[in-house]
Structures are given as C-alpha cells and as structure tokens.
Amino acid sequence: MNKRILVSLVVSAACAGGPPPIAPAAIPAPAATAAPPPAPAPAAPSDVEVRARQLEALVAEQWEYTLQRSPEMASSIGDKRYNDKWSDRSPEAIAADLAMAGKFLARYEAISTTGLSAQQQLDHRISVRQLRERLGNAKFEEWLMPINQFGGAHLRMPQLVAQLQFHTVKDYEDYITRLEHIPGVFEQQIVLMQQGVAKQLVPPRLLLEQVLTQVQAIAKAKPADSPFAAPIKKLPDAIVPADQERLRAAVLAAIKDKALPAYAAFATYLRTSYIAKGRAGLGYTSLPDGAARYAARIKEMTTTELTADEIHAIGLQEVERIEGEQAEIAKQLGFASLAALRAHVRGDPKLHAKSREDILAHYQTYTDLMYAKLPALFGHLPKAKMIIKPVESFREKQAAGANYNAGTEDGSRPGAVQVNTYEPTKRLAFDAESIAYHEGVPGHHLQITIQQELAHLPPFRRHARFVAFSEGWGLYAERLGKEVGLYTDPYNDYGRLQSEMLRAIRLVVDTGIHAKQWSRSQVVKYFHDHSTTDEPSVQAETDRYIANPGQALAYKIGQLTISRLRKRAQDVLGATFDVRAFHDEVLGAGALPLDILEQRIDEWLARSKSS
C-alpha cells in the first residue's frame, strides 16, 4: 500500500478592518535553552556477538545452498521454490558440491566458539562433524552405486509425488516440468553407473535383478495408472475447469512421452548391460577397500566408534537375552518351550492378518490407544497428528513392514505411517502393535514432529536425521507401551520381543554379511533359528542388509544407548526421577549423534542434581 505524506502549511492572514499586525520586535524572545546532549554512539558489538552473527549467517547460507542442491528435499518439507527441478547428479555437479563442502568447512573452522551459547556451539559442532565426515568418506565414491531395490532415482521420483502439495496451477506446471526432465535424471544416473563399472563399484547382481522388476513395472503401466498420475486423480476445485482439463492432459502427455519411455530405456540398459556386471559377492568386503568402507559406514550410521566385531558380539548377547524373555512368555501361554511357541506361531493361521484392510485397522487401533497414554510419558507433546496409509504398490514387494514419512512444518501435509499390506495372509498380525508404536507415536512421528516444532533451532537442525538417534528412539519407544499398560495380549507382547529380536539379529547378520563373508542362506537360516519373522519379511530384510550396509545397526545401538542413559538418570536422581522430564530432554534438541546426546543428558543430570 502507498503511503501519503501530509504537509501542514501555516499561513498568517490579516482580516480586513482588523487590528494592525504586531511588529516582529514586539514579540518577546524565547528563553534560551541548552542544546540537548548528542546521543551516545552505539556500542560496537563485542567479539562474541560478531562471531555469533557470523555463525548464524553461515548456518543460514549453508541451509539455502542445501535446498538449492536438493530440490526434492526442499519440496518434501514444503518449500516450493525448486518444485520444477531434480537434483543435479552429474559428475561435475558432484565434484563442485564436494568443493563447496570444503569451503563451508574452512569457514566454520575459522569461527571460534568460545563464549557462544550452548545452542550455537552445538550448531557449529554438528555442522563441522557432518562436513568432515562427508569429505572423509568421499574417497569411497558411493555415488557410483546409485541404485538398489530400496533406493535410487527410479524409486525416489515416484515416492516424491505423495509428498508434493498441489493447490495451484503453478504447482501442476512445475510438476509437468519435472516429469519432462525425468529422462535427464536417468541419463545422469547411467553415467555414474558406467563410471562405477570401470572402478569395480557395482551392487550385487541379485539386487539389480529386483531393480529391473521395479523399473519394468513402472515402465509398463498405462499413463493414467502410473504413480506419476496420482496428482490428477482429483484436481483442486479452486482451479477452473478449463485449466483442469489442460493440466490433466499435459500431465498424461508428459508421463506418456517422457517418463515412461525413460523408465523403459533404463530397463533396457539394466537388462542388456548393467546387471551382467553386478558383483557376485554380497558384502562390502567384495568391494575395493571393503573393510575400511564398512568401518566408515558403521561410524556414519551408529555415530559411535564401535567395530564390526564389537557390534557382532553385542548382537549375540542381545539375541540370547531376548530369547530368555520370550521363553517366559511361552510358559505364560502354556507351551513347554520357546521352540513349541515358535512352531505354533508359524503354523496358526489365526495369528496372521486376514486382509490388507485388517492390517491397517490394527495399526489405527493401537495408535489410538497410545495417543491416550502419551501425557503419562511426555511433558511436551507435538501439535501435529498423523495418518496411516498403505505402502505404494510399485514398491510393496521389496519394502519393509512399515515406514514413516514426515509431514511439513506448517501442517499442510500430515506425517504418515505407511504400512506394507503385501501378501497380508502371510504376515503375522501380533507384531503390528510394536511397529505401530515405533513408526507413529511415541516413535518416529512424535520425535520428528517435536523436532520440527522446535522453533528456536535453525532449519538444518529441525530437519536433521541421525539414523542411530531416530531409529534408536523408535525401538526404545516400542517398549513404552508396556510401561503404560498396553500389550495386554501376551501374543502381542511376544510380538514386541519379536520386533526387538529383529533388531538384535540385524547386529549379527549385517556384520556377518559385510565383515565375516556370510552367505545369503546363512542370514536366512539365522532368522529362522532365532525368530518367527514371517517369510516375506525375512526375504526382504535379508536383501535390505545387503543393499544398505550398516543402516540396520543403528536401531539397536541407538536403543541400547538411550536405555543406558535412562538407567543412569534413574541412578543419579533416585526418587526425583521423572520419565517425562527425561524424555523431554532426550528429544529437546532434535536428533543428535549418540555421543553428543550422552553429553547433553550428563549436563542435564548435573543441573538437576544441583537444583
């Protein structure tokens, strides 16, 4: 809005026939007044203030750079500025990005954190840590193996569709531009894959055959049935009919002429060239610098200094402990042994899900029960709620049992627990309760949503993802249901232990594959010997560990760390220990590396004890 400037003009006018004007000399002079003292010059900012501002500006600059370099991430958190772009994954862009990471690191290291606030010091410490780790691991060139059955552009692009928001004509026009650029995404990916072949950096062949199945399924779909067509199933009423018709036609044309042919061409490349070059070995030891490569993955995923041998030993101990607790439930249910209970579980169809809808209904029931219990466990609860929906059909065969997709900060897209309903009658139903708590509340949804709502944190901290923290919290959260009187069915309590057993088994088999040359059949046998995990999950989980080394270690290592810190807090605070205060402190700074979390809890205990 324009502002008006009003000017007041004072005019002296003599009235005809009135008294003569007063001579200026007759007007008494005003009394002399002292001139006001000059305003003091603003104090120069202190050295601490200067460095704090430098750090704040650098953090903001790096975040903006991250969004520009990762348009998909920007879109997923509700920032629409780059909605018409895909990430540039050309070799030149990757090299330039690493060079920029080096420049950012140098600038961070030039800022002394002495005297800065605890929060600012933490921002600095996390930024430096992430940049050093990224630059240190660049020598492994992991980007030259950009695909497997759990990740890669062929999956990320259709998965992104569900995270986009479509309200305006521009939203659709940006989306059409993205669809038209899908061929370029695959072209860049193929260049990286060809460079990987030259350096003997190729995924195992058995995984690539699954990728081909996924790519072909999308390539062969009719345009209207493609996952890329989801946004035009129903366009917003705010878009006029003529534009709706135009946009719908343009989306379908882009799918037909650009997206589907690009998927078909990529399938041809896989089938005729790349799959044959897939490596026979499953573990990282079959790659160049395999032992060092796996050690780096362990450090990245667990944020600890643990070795593969140490983690393998922890896994064996945890498997033994959990089997002892399961044996107690077997006795409670009237079975002579744990083996007898396992045999019953595997053979009783009543313990399996009845349908896809039945699986979703179980998740909703347990989520509703837990929401009522949250005030007993937390002082700070998130505002945003969540929804439950099935995993997309194009990836359900290879997907895990469930996963969580975070919502946007403004609540325009809710967080969602996606549940795998593939082959429902082959899926055991009694572990749905523990998984519902892990993925939703009080697990991922609660932790991530609280983090997004911490307005005092800079954006990069509100969206930080440290796997050991978030997955460790999710596994820790599964047991909280037992503390508030849930798991009333003993079979569900066995399912809770079965879910924990899965994470303990992961410590054994992930290190088995990547450090001890285990075969795939050894992994499957270990599952069967120590769990009643259903067969679709056993197969998918086994391939998951082959595809994503080290990631599966984060769950148990994170959970054990949080549980150990809780025990320490109970020992230090005694009768004054409040589980709600402990949980609020664990979640109160967002996701953190485990060593930094431990330091945070120790500082909180020192303050609590002194007060």
N, C-alpha and C positions, 0 to 999 in steps of 0.2 A: 504494500500500500504506500502511495506517495504521501510525504509529509508536507503540510503547508507551513510556511514561515510568516507569521503575522508581525507587521511593523507598526508601532504606535507613533503617530506624529502629533506633537503638542503645538498648537497654533495660538498666538495672542492676537486678539482682535479687539479694537475699540468700538464700543457701541456709540452710534450717533447720538450726540447730545449728552453723553455721559461725562463723568469726571475726567480731568486730564490724566494722562498716564503718569505714573510715578517715575521720576528720573532714576536712572540706574544708581547714581551716587547716593540716593536716599535709602537704598536697601542696605540694611546692616550686613556687614561681612560675617560669614560663619566663623564660629570659634575654631581656632587652629587645633588640629588633631594629629597625634603621632602616626606616622606611616606604620601599617602592620608589618610585623617582622617577616622576613622571607620564609617560605615553607621549607622545612628541612629536606635536604636531598634524600631520596630513598636510599636505604641502606643497601650496599652491594650484597648480592647473595653470597652466602657462605660457600666454602669449598664443598661441603656436604650437599648443600642444595643444588649446586651446579652439577655434581656427579649424579645426584638423584634424577635431575631433569634429563641428563644425557642418557641415563639408563632407560628411563621411561620412553624417551623418543626412539631409542634403538629398538626396544621391545616392540613398539608400535610399528616401526618401519619394517622389521622382520616379519611381523604378522601380515602386513599388507602384501609383502613380497610372497609369502606363503600362499595366500589366497589367489594371487595372480598366477603363480606357478601350478596351483592345484584347483582348477575351476570346479571340478567335481565336488571337492570338499567344501568349497565356498557355497555351491548350490545346496549341498546337503544340510548346511547349517542355516539356510535361509537367506544368504547373500546372493542376490540375483545379478550382480554386475557382470558376471562372466558366464551367464547361462547359455551363451551361444558358442562356447569353446570347450575343447577337450585339452587335457594336459599335453604339452609338447614333450614327447619321449624320444626325440631324435638323439643320436649320439652327441651331436653338437650341443643340444639343449642340456643334456645330462652333464656334459663337461663344464658348461657355463654355470650350471647350478652348483656344482661342487666348488668351482672357483669362488662363487658368491658366498658359499658356506664358509670358506676360508677367510674371506674378508669380514664377514659378520663375526667370526670367532676372534679375529685380531682386534676388532673394535670392542668386543666385550672384555677381552683380556686387558685392554688399555684402561678400563674403568675400575678403580679401586672401590671395594665395597665397604671399606672401613667407615663406620659411623652411619651407614644406611640402615633403614628399618629392617626388621627381620623379614618382612614380606619382600622387600626389594632385594635383599641378599638371596632369598630363595629363588626369585625370578632369575637373577644372574646365575646362580649355581646350576639351575636346571637348564638354562639356555646353553651355557658353556658345556655342560655334560653331554647334551644331545648333539651339539655340533662336533665335539671331539670324537664321539662315538661314530657318528656318520662318516666323518673324514677318515677315521682309522679303519673302518670296515670297507671303504671304497675299493681297496685293493682286491677284494673278493669279486667285484663286478657282478653282484647278484642280479642286477637289472638285465643281464644277458640270458637269464632263465625266467622270462616274464609270465609264463603260463603254467598252470596245473589245473586239476579238476576242482579246486577250491578258490582259485583266483586267476586274474588275467583280464584283459580288456573284454574278452568275449562274454564274461560274466558281469564285470563291473558296469558295463554300459546298460544292459537291461535292468540290473538291480538299481541303478541310479533313478530310473524312471519313477519308482514308487516313492522316492524321496523328494521329487520335484513338486513345486506348487504351481497350479495352473488356474489363474484368476483373470488374466487379461489377454488381449490379442497379442501383445508383445511376448508374453510367456510362451505362447504357441509358436510365434515366429522364431524366437530364439531356439526353441526345441527343434523346429524344422531345419534350421541351420546346423544344429548339432547332428541331426540324422544325416544330412547331406555330407558331413565331414567324416562319417564312420569309415569309409574306405581309407582315408589317410591315417586313421588310428591303426588299422591293421597293417598298412604299409610300413609304418614306423616299427611296429612290433616284429614284423618279419625281418627287418634289417638287424634288429637286436638279436633275434634268434639265430640268424646266419652268422653273426659275429660270435655268438656263443658256441656254435658248432665248431668254428675254427679254433676255439680255445678249449674244447672239450668240456664246455659248461652246458649240459643238456639234462633235462629231467629224465627220470626213469621211463622207459618205454611203456610200461603197464599203465602209468598215469596218463601219458599222452593219448593212448587209445580211448580213455574215458573222456578226455577233452574233445576228441574228434566226435564222439557221440553227442556231446553237448552242443557243439558248433553246428553239426548237421541238423539237429532237431530245430534249432532256431532258423537255419537257412531254409529248411523245407516248409516252414509254417506259411500259411496264407497271410498276406499283409494284415488283414483285419483280425487274425488270430494271433499275431505276433505280440510278444510282451511290449514291443515298442508302440503298439496301437492302444494301449491302456488309457492314455490321456484323452482319447477321442470317443471313448465309450459314452461319456456324457460331458458335454461342454457346459461351462457356467451360463446361467440364464442372463447374466449381465452382458454377454457377448451377443450381438444382434444376429438373427437367423442367417443373413447373407454372409456375415463373417464366419459363422459356424460352418456353413457349407464349404466356404473357400478353404478354411483351415483344415477341415476334415479331409478334404480332397488332397491338400498339399502334404499332410502327414502321411497318408496312404501312398502317395506317389513317391515320397522320399524313402519310405520303407521298401516299396517295390523296386525302385530304380537304383537305390544307393545301399541301404542297409543289408537287405537280403542277398544281393549279389556279392557284397563284400564278405559276408559270412560264408557264402558258397565258395568264393575264391580262397578264403583262408582254410576252409575244409580241404580243398584240393591240395594246397601247399602242405598241410599236415599229412594227408594220406599219401601223397606221391613223393615227398621229400623228407619232412622233418621227423616223423615217427620212426622211420628206419634208423635214424641216427640217435634215437633215445638210448640212454645208457642201460646196461643190464643190471648193474649194481643199484641197490636201493638206498644205501646210506650215504652220508656226506663223505665217508672215508673213500668212496669211489670217485670223488672229485679231486681236482688239484688242490693241494693244501687242505685236505679234508679235515684233519684233526684240528688245525687252527681255525678253520672255517666254522666248525661245530662249536668250538670253545667260545668263539665270538658270538654265535647265536645264543648260547646258554647265558652269557653275560647280558646280552641285549634283552632277552625275554624274561629272565628272572631278576635282573638288576642286582645280582649277587656275584660273589667270586667263587661260587661252588663249582667243582669239577664234575665231569660226567660220572666218574667212579663214585664220588660222594653222593650224587643225586641217585644213582642206581641203588646204592646201599640204603638210602632213606626210603626209597620206594619199596624195597623188600621188607623193611621193618614195618612200614605202614600197611602193606598187604597183610602181614601176619597179625597186626593189631586189630584191623578191621574184621578179619575172619573170626577172631575171638569174640567180638561183639555180635557178629551175625550168628555165631553158634548159640549165643544166649537167646536170641530171638527164636531160633529153631526149637529150642527147648520150650520156650513160652508157647509156641504154636503146636507142641505135641509131637515134634519129629525127633527121631532117635539121634540124628546127627545133622550137621550142616549139609553134608552131601545129600541126605534124604530130602531136605528142604529144597535144595537146588534142583534135584530131579523132579520134584513136584512142580516147582515153578516153571520149569521148561516144558512140562507136559500138560499143564492145566490150561485149557483154552479160556476158562473164566477169568484168568489173570491177564489176558490180553485185551487190547482195545477192540471195540465192536465195529467202529466205523471212523471215518475222518471226523465227522461231527462229534462223535463220542470223545475223541482226544481233545478237541477244542473245548468242549464243555467241562472236562476235568480241569483244564488249566484255568478256566474262568472261575470255577467253584473255589479252587484253592487260593486264587488271587483275592477273591472277595473275603475269604476267611482271614487272610493275612492282613489286609488293609485295616480290619477292625482291631488288630493286635499291635499295630505299629506304635501307638503312643506309649506302650509299656517298654519299648526298646529304644526310642529316639526322642530327644528333646526338640530337634529340628527336623521337620518333615517337609518334603518338596510340595510345591503347589500343583505342578502338572501331573495329570493322571496318564494312564497308558491304555492301549488296546491290545487285543490278541487276535492274530490272523494267521492263516497257513503260509508255509514257505511256497515260493513260486514254483509252478510245475516244471519249469525248464531246468531247475537245479535240485529238485527234491530228492532224486535218487542218490546223489552224492553228498547231500547236505547233512549236517549234524542234526541231533534230535530237536534242537530249538536254538534260536539266536535272538539277540536284542538289537534293534535299530533305534538310535536316539532320536528324539524329536527336536524341534527347533526351539531356540531360547524364548521366542515370543509366543510359543504355544500354538502357532498356526498349523503345525503338523505334530500330532502326539507321538510319544515314544511307542514302539510296537514290539511285542514279543511275537516272533514268527515261529510257528510250531510245525514240525515235519509230520505230515499225515500220510506219507507214502507207505503203502502196504500196511494199513492200520492193524489188521488182524494178526500180523506177525510182530507187532510191537507190544511189549509189556506195559501195562497201564499203571502199575504201582509206583513207578519212579516219576510219574507226572507231577506229584506234589513237590518233591525236592527240586525238580527242574523249574517248576513254576516260580518257586522262591528264588532260585539262582538267577533266572533271566529277568524276572519282574521285580516284585517287592518281597523282601527287603534287599534284593540283589542289585542287578545292573540298573534297572530303571531308577530305583531310589538313589543309588550312588551317583549315577551320571547326571540325573536331574538336579540333585542338590548341587553338584559341581557347576552346572550351567547357571544356577541361580545365585552363585557367589559373586555378587556384583562388584566387590572390592578387588577381585582378581582380574588381571589383564586377560584379554580374549584367549591368548595361546594357552593359558593355564586352565581356563574354563572348558577348553576342548582338548586338553592333554589326555593321552591314552598311554599309560604304562601297564602292560599286559599283566604283570605279576600283581600289581595293586588291584586292578579291576576284576580280573578273574579270581584272584585270591579272595577278594571280598565276596564275589558271587558264591564261591564254595563255602566260605565261612558263613554266609547268610543262610545257607540251606539248613544248618543246624539250629538257627534261631527259632524256627518253627517249633522245634521240640521244647525249647525253653519257655514258650508261651502256651503250651498245652495242645499243640496241633500234632499231626501224625498219630491220630487216635487209632487208626487201623494198623495192627502190627505188621501187616504186609507192606504198608506204606513206609513204616519205619525201616523195614528191611530194604525197601527201595531207596530210602535216604542213604543207608550204608552202602547200597549197591552203587549209587551215584558217587559217593566218596571213594569207593573201591576203584571205580573207573579212573579217577584222577590219580590214585596211587599206582595203578597199573601203568598209567602213562609214564611215570618216572622210570619204571623198569623197562618198558618196551621202546620208548623214544631213545633212551640211551643205548638200549640193546641194538636198535637198528643203526644208529649213527655213530656209535663208538665201539660196538662189540660185534659188528657184522652179522646180526641176527637176520634170518630169512623171514619172508612174509609168513610162512607157515608156522614158524616159531612164535611169532606175535599172536596169530590166531589161536594157537594151542594154549598160550599163556592166558589169554582171555577166557577160554573155555575151562581151564583148570581152576581159575580163581574168581569166576563171576558167572552170573546168569544174564549177562548183557545179551539182548536179542540179536539174532544173526544179521539183520540189515545194518544194525549199529556197529557190530564187530567189524564187518567188512569195510564200512565207510570210515570208521575210526582208524583202522589199520592203514588205509591209504592216506588218511589225513596226516598221520605222523610222518609218513614217507615224503609227503608233499611239502610240509611246513615244519622243518626241524626245529626243535626247541620250544615252539609255541605252547605245546601241551604240557611242558614242565612248569609253566607259570602258575597254574591253578593251585597245585598242592603246595608249592614253595611259598606262594603268597598266603594261603590259608594258614599254614603252619606258623608263619611269621606273625600274622595278626593274632592268632590264638596264643602264641607265646607272649606277645606284648600285653594281651588282656590278663594273662596269669600274673605277669609282673605287676601290672596295675593293682590287681586284687591283693597281692602280697604287700605292696607298698602302702596302699590306702586302707586296707583292712575293712573295718565296719563302715567306713565312709565311702567305699567304692560304689559308684552309681554307673550301671551299664549304659544308661542313656548318655551320660557325660562322656564316657569312653568312646562310644560310637560317634558322637558329635565331633570329638577331637580327631578321630581317625579320618572322618570324611570332611573335616572343616577346612582343609587346604586343597581340596581336589585330589586327583590322582598323583601319587608321588613314587619315586623309586623306593624300594623297601628300606634301604639304609637311611634315607632321609626321613621316611616315616618313623623309623625307630628313634632317631634323634628327636623328632617332634614329640613323640609320646614321652620320652625321658624328660624333656624340658617341661612338658605339662605336669608330669608327676612331681617334679621338683617344685613347681609353683603351687600345686595342690597341697603338697605335704607341708610347705612353709606357711600356708594360709590356714 
